[in-house]
Amino acid sequence: MATTLYLTESDVEKILTMPDALRVVEDAFQELGRRAAINRPRQRVRVASGVLHVMSAGLPMRGYVGFKYYTAFESRTRFWFHLIDAHTGDLLAVMQADRLGQQRTGAASGVATKYLARADASVVGIIGAGWQAESQLQAVCLARSIRVIKCYSRDAPRRNAFAQKMSAPLKVEVRAVERAEDAARDSDIVITATNARDPVLLGEWLAPGAHVNAVGANRVRAREMDDQTLARSAFVCVDSLEQAKIEAGDLIAPIERGVSSWARVRELGEVVVGKTSGRMERDDITLFKSLGVALEDVAVGAWVYERAREHKIGRAIVL
């Protein structure tokens, strides 16, 4: 009888590091860029008390398909990932997926930074000081030699605590600043990692040559960037164009008003495999709009599963 490996958040944390997530997610985007991987947009089921989100994808060359689902209700949000054998249909693993999601989201921004930010980028400005902001900085600091990070959150004690918490593990000076503008101005890399419904980043704040990772808004009625951010961006890419057309409010609203067009928006996988060049000039502003795609979950989840089996982590269960 086939068994399924069950992994808790603690098990995942024992295995998964950002360098691993960064490498695995880059490989997944290579597969997507070659059209050798399958990604389906997020599906949402809304009920009176909350939302069920379901995301599925496949890496046929590696022998895996899988899906993540998460429930966002008033009491809490729960994340689960299921990994399936692409040849037999056997359920290989079930794992709690909060940490997995955090790390893969940061890793996607790290990949975008590797391919789109200027090689000498050293100053980061981040708007947002929550759970996702941590992995964003971890990944960006692996992609570039960062010397200063400026962080802003509307909650002053929170941004101060975040700066203090992140300085030592990143081995980078992290400064709390008093305005979102202070974080963005004169920064080589600007990150938005918020739950804002209205723009927190204005295009007029961006320095020539800046790269933007916008990761917070994945609903059609939510935005982190104003129209000018998109208008000033010489190159724009997303993790999934199909998904962006459904839920990227940062792009949908300004494109509908003629600020830009979908023809200008490329996929990160195309950049990774060299189908499109990305940054052309030093002073170009580049933009990565991250939505968080299922392929990232399948790639990282499969890697965690393989390491868990290798190191005998987790518990075998019979379903």
C-alpha positions as CSV (number, residue, x, y, z in Angstrom):
1,M,0.0,0.0,0.0
2,A,1.4,3.4,-1.0
3,T,2.2,5.8,1.8
4,T,2.2,9.6,1.8
5,L,4.8,11.7,3.5
6,Y,3.4,14.3,6.0
7,L,5.5,17.4,6.7
8,T,4.7,20.0,9.3
9,E,5.8,23.7,9.2
10,S,8.7,22.7,11.6
11,D,9.8,19.9,9.2
12,V,9.8,22.3,6.2
13,E,11.8,24.9,8.2
14,K,14.4,22.2,8.9
15,I,14.9,21.7,5.2
16,L,14.3,24.8,3.2
17,T,16.7,27.7,3.0
18,M,16.6,30.8,0.8
19,P,19.6,29.8,-1.4
20,D,17.9,26.5,-2.1
21,A,14.5,28.2,-2.8
22,L,16.2,30.8,-5.1
23,R,17.9,28.1,-7.2
24,V,14.9,25.9,-7.4
25,V,12.5,28.7,-8.4
26,E,15.0,29.9,-11.1
27,D,15.0,26.4,-12.5
28,A,11.2,26.3,-12.5
29,F,11.1,29.6,-14.5
30,Q,13.5,28.1,-17.0
31,E,11.1,25.3,-17.5
32,L,8.2,27.7,-17.8
33,G,10.2,29.8,-20.3
34,R,10.8,26.7,-22.4
35,R,7.1,25.8,-22.2
36,A,8.1,22.6,-20.4
37,A,6.1,23.4,-17.3
38,I,2.4,24.0,-16.7
39,N,0.9,26.7,-14.5
40,R,-2.7,27.4,-13.8
41,P,-4.0,30.7,-12.4
42,R,-5.3,30.9,-8.9
43,Q,-9.0,30.1,-8.4
44,R,-11.0,31.6,-5.6
45,V,-14.2,30.5,-4.0
46,R,-15.8,33.2,-1.8
47,V,-18.2,32.4,0.9
48,A,-19.7,34.6,3.6
49,S,-16.9,34.0,6.2
50,G,-13.8,33.8,3.9
51,V,-12.2,32.6,0.8
52,L,-10.8,29.3,-0.5
53,H,-7.8,29.8,-2.8
54,V,-6.6,26.9,-5.0
55,M,-3.4,26.9,-7.2
56,S,-2.1,24.0,-9.4
57,A,0.9,23.4,-11.6
58,G,3.1,20.7,-13.0
59,L,6.8,19.9,-13.8
60,P,6.4,16.9,-16.1
61,M,10.1,16.6,-16.8
62,R,10.7,16.2,-13.1
63,G,7.7,13.9,-12.7
64,Y,5.6,16.0,-10.4
65,V,2.2,17.8,-10.4
66,G,0.7,19.4,-7.4
67,F,-1.5,22.0,-5.9
68,K,-1.6,24.4,-2.9
69,Y,-4.8,25.6,-1.3
70,Y,-5.2,28.1,1.5
71,T,-8.2,29.3,3.4
72,A,-8.4,32.9,4.4
73,F,-11.1,33.2,7.1
74,E,-11.6,35.7,9.9
75,S,-9.9,33.4,12.5
76,R,-6.7,32.6,10.5
77,T,-5.2,31.7,7.2
78,R,-4.1,28.1,6.6
79,F,-1.8,26.8,3.9
80,W,-1.5,23.2,2.6
81,F,0.5,21.8,-0.3
82,H,-0.1,18.4,-2.0
83,L,2.6,16.8,-4.2
84,I,1.5,14.1,-6.7
85,D,3.5,11.6,-8.9
86,A,2.9,12.8,-12.5
87,H,3.3,9.2,-13.7
88,T,1.1,7.2,-11.3
89,G,-1.1,9.8,-9.7
90,D,0.0,8.7,-6.2
91,L,-0.1,11.3,-3.5
92,L,3.5,11.7,-2.5
93,A,3.4,14.3,0.2
94,V,1.1,16.6,2.1
95,M,2.8,19.5,3.8
96,Q,1.9,22.6,5.7
97,A,2.9,25.5,3.4
98,D,3.1,28.8,5.1
99,R,6.9,28.9,5.2
100,L,7.1,27.3,1.8
101,G,4.9,30.1,0.4
102,Q,7.0,32.8,2.1
103,Q,10.3,31.4,0.8
104,R,9.1,30.8,-2.8
105,T,7.6,34.3,-3.0
106,G,10.9,35.9,-1.9
107,A,12.8,33.6,-4.2
108,A,10.8,34.8,-7.3
109,S,11.8,38.4,-6.5
110,G,15.4,37.2,-6.1
111,V,15.3,35.7,-9.5
112,A,13.8,38.9,-11.0
113,T,16.5,41.0,-9.2
114,K,19.2,38.7,-10.6
115,Y,18.1,39.3,-14.2
116,L,16.8,42.8,-14.1
117,A,18.5,45.0,-11.4
118,R,21.7,46.8,-12.3
119,A,24.8,44.7,-11.5
120,D,26.0,47.3,-9.0
121,A,22.7,47.8,-7.2
122,S,23.5,48.2,-3.5
123,V,20.7,50.2,-1.9
124,V,17.3,48.7,-1.2
125,G,14.1,50.4,-0.2
126,I,11.2,48.3,1.1
127,I,7.7,49.3,1.9
128,G,6.2,46.8,4.2
129,A,7.6,45.1,7.3
130,G,5.7,41.9,7.7
131,W,6.3,38.2,7.1
132,Q,6.7,38.4,3.4
133,A,9.1,41.4,3.7
134,E,11.6,39.2,5.5
135,S,12.0,36.7,2.6
136,Q,12.1,39.5,0.0
137,L,15.2,40.9,1.7
138,Q,16.8,37.5,2.1
139,A,16.5,36.8,-1.6
140,V,17.5,40.2,-2.8
141,C,20.6,40.2,-0.6
142,L,21.6,36.9,-2.3
143,A,21.0,38.3,-5.8
144,R,23.1,41.5,-5.3
145,S,25.7,42.9,-2.9
146,I,23.5,45.1,-0.7
147,R,25.0,47.5,1.7
148,V,22.0,49.5,2.9
149,I,18.3,48.7,3.3
150,K,15.7,51.4,4.1
151,C,12.4,50.0,5.5
152,Y,9.0,51.8,5.9
153,S,5.8,50.6,7.6
154,R,2.9,52.8,8.7
155,D,3.4,51.4,12.2
156,A,6.6,53.1,13.6
157,P,7.3,50.4,16.3
158,R,6.8,47.7,13.8
159,R,9.3,49.2,11.3
160,N,11.8,49.8,14.0
161,A,11.5,46.3,15.3
162,F,11.8,44.9,11.7
163,A,15.0,46.9,11.1
164,Q,16.5,45.7,14.3
165,K,15.5,42.1,13.6
166,M,16.8,41.9,10.0
167,S,20.2,43.7,10.3
168,A,22.1,40.9,12.0
169,P,21.0,37.9,9.8
170,L,21.4,39.9,6.6
171,K,24.7,41.4,7.7
172,V,23.4,44.7,6.2
173,E,22.6,48.0,7.7
174,V,18.7,48.2,7.9
175,R,17.3,51.6,8.7
176,A,13.7,52.4,9.6
177,V,12.5,55.5,7.7
178,E,9.5,57.7,8.4
179,R,7.9,57.9,4.9
180,A,7.4,55.5,2.0
181,E,9.0,58.1,-0.1
182,D,12.2,58.0,2.0
183,A,12.4,54.2,1.3
184,A,12.0,54.5,-2.4
185,R,14.0,57.6,-3.3
186,D,17.6,57.0,-4.4
187,S,17.2,53.2,-4.0
188,D,18.5,50.9,-6.6
189,I,15.9,48.2,-5.8
190,V,12.5,49.1,-4.5
191,I,10.2,46.4,-3.0
192,T,6.5,46.7,-2.1
193,A,5.3,44.0,0.2
194,T,2.1,45.3,1.7
195,N,-1.6,44.4,1.9
196,A,-2.5,47.9,0.7
197,R,-5.6,48.5,-1.5
198,D,-4.3,51.9,-2.7
199,P,-0.9,52.8,-4.1
200,V,1.9,53.1,-1.6
201,L,4.6,53.7,-4.3
202,L,4.6,56.7,-6.6
203,G,6.6,56.6,-9.8
204,E,7.9,60.1,-9.3
205,W,10.0,58.7,-6.4
206,L,12.0,56.2,-8.5
207,A,15.6,57.0,-9.4
208,P,16.8,56.3,-13.0
209,G,17.9,52.7,-13.2
210,A,15.8,51.5,-10.3
211,H,14.3,48.0,-10.3
212,V,10.9,47.4,-8.6
213,N,9.6,44.2,-7.1
214,A,5.9,44.6,-6.4
215,V,4.7,41.6,-4.5
216,G,1.8,42.6,-2.3
217,A,-1.4,43.1,-4.4
218,N,-2.8,40.0,-6.2
219,R,-6.5,41.2,-6.4
220,V,-8.0,43.2,-9.2
221,R,-9.2,45.9,-6.8
222,A,-5.9,46.2,-4.9
223,R,-2.8,48.3,-6.0
224,E,0.6,49.1,-4.6
225,M,1.9,51.2,-7.4
226,D,0.5,54.3,-9.1
227,D,0.1,54.7,-12.9
228,Q,3.4,56.6,-13.2
229,T,5.3,53.7,-11.9
230,L,4.1,51.6,-14.8
231,A,4.5,54.5,-17.3
232,R,8.1,55.1,-16.3
233,S,9.1,51.4,-16.5
234,A,11.0,50.6,-19.6
235,F,10.6,46.8,-19.0
236,V,7.7,45.1,-17.3
237,C,7.4,41.4,-16.5
238,V,5.2,39.1,-14.4
239,D,5.4,35.6,-13.2
240,S,2.4,34.6,-15.2
241,L,0.7,36.7,-17.9
242,E,-2.5,34.7,-17.8
243,Q,-2.8,35.2,-14.1
244,A,-1.8,38.9,-14.3
245,K,-4.7,39.6,-16.6
246,I,-7.1,38.2,-14.0
247,E,-5.8,39.6,-10.7
248,A,-3.0,42.1,-11.2
249,G,-4.8,45.3,-10.2
250,D,-1.4,47.2,-10.5
251,L,-1.5,46.5,-14.3
252,I,-5.1,46.0,-15.1
253,A,-6.4,49.4,-14.1
254,P,-3.7,51.5,-15.8
255,I,-3.7,49.3,-19.0
256,E,-7.5,49.8,-19.2
257,R,-6.9,53.6,-19.2
258,G,-4.3,53.4,-21.9
259,V,-1.2,54.1,-19.7
260,S,0.4,50.9,-21.1
261,S,-0.6,47.7,-22.9
262,W,-0.4,44.0,-22.3
263,A,1.8,43.7,-25.4
264,R,4.6,45.4,-23.3
265,V,4.3,42.9,-20.5
266,R,6.5,39.8,-20.6
267,E,6.9,36.8,-18.4
268,L,9.9,36.2,-16.1
269,G,10.5,32.8,-17.6
270,E,11.1,34.5,-21.0
271,V,13.8,36.6,-19.3
272,V,15.5,33.7,-17.6
273,V,15.8,31.7,-20.9
274,G,16.9,34.7,-22.9
275,K,13.8,35.1,-25.1
276,T,13.6,38.7,-24.1
277,S,16.5,40.9,-22.9
278,G,14.9,42.8,-20.0
279,R,17.1,45.8,-19.0
280,M,18.6,47.5,-22.1
281,E,20.1,50.7,-20.7
282,R,21.6,51.5,-17.3
283,D,19.0,54.2,-16.6
284,D,16.0,52.0,-17.5
285,I,13.5,51.4,-14.8
286,T,12.5,47.8,-14.6
287,L,9.4,46.3,-12.9
288,F,8.6,42.8,-11.8
289,K,4.9,42.3,-10.8
290,S,4.8,39.2,-8.6
291,L,1.5,37.5,-8.1
292,G,2.7,34.2,-6.6
293,V,2.2,31.3,-8.9
294,A,1.6,27.6,-8.3
295,L,4.6,26.5,-10.2
296,E,6.8,28.0,-7.5
297,D,5.0,25.9,-4.9
298,V,5.3,22.7,-6.9
299,A,9.0,23.3,-7.6
300,V,9.9,24.1,-4.0
301,G,7.5,21.6,-2.5
302,A,9.1,18.8,-4.7
303,W,12.6,19.8,-3.5
304,V,11.5,19.8,0.1
305,Y,9.9,16.3,-0.4
306,E,13.1,14.9,-1.9
307,R,15.3,16.2,0.9
308,A,12.8,15.0,3.5
309,R,13.0,11.5,2.2
310,E,16.8,11.7,1.9
311,H,17.1,12.8,5.6
312,K,14.2,10.8,6.9
313,I,12.2,13.9,8.0
314,G,8.5,13.8,8.4
315,R,6.0,11.0,9.0
316,A,4.6,8.4,6.6
317,I,0.9,8.1,6.6
318,V,-1.5,5.7,4.9
319,L,-4.5,7.3,3.1
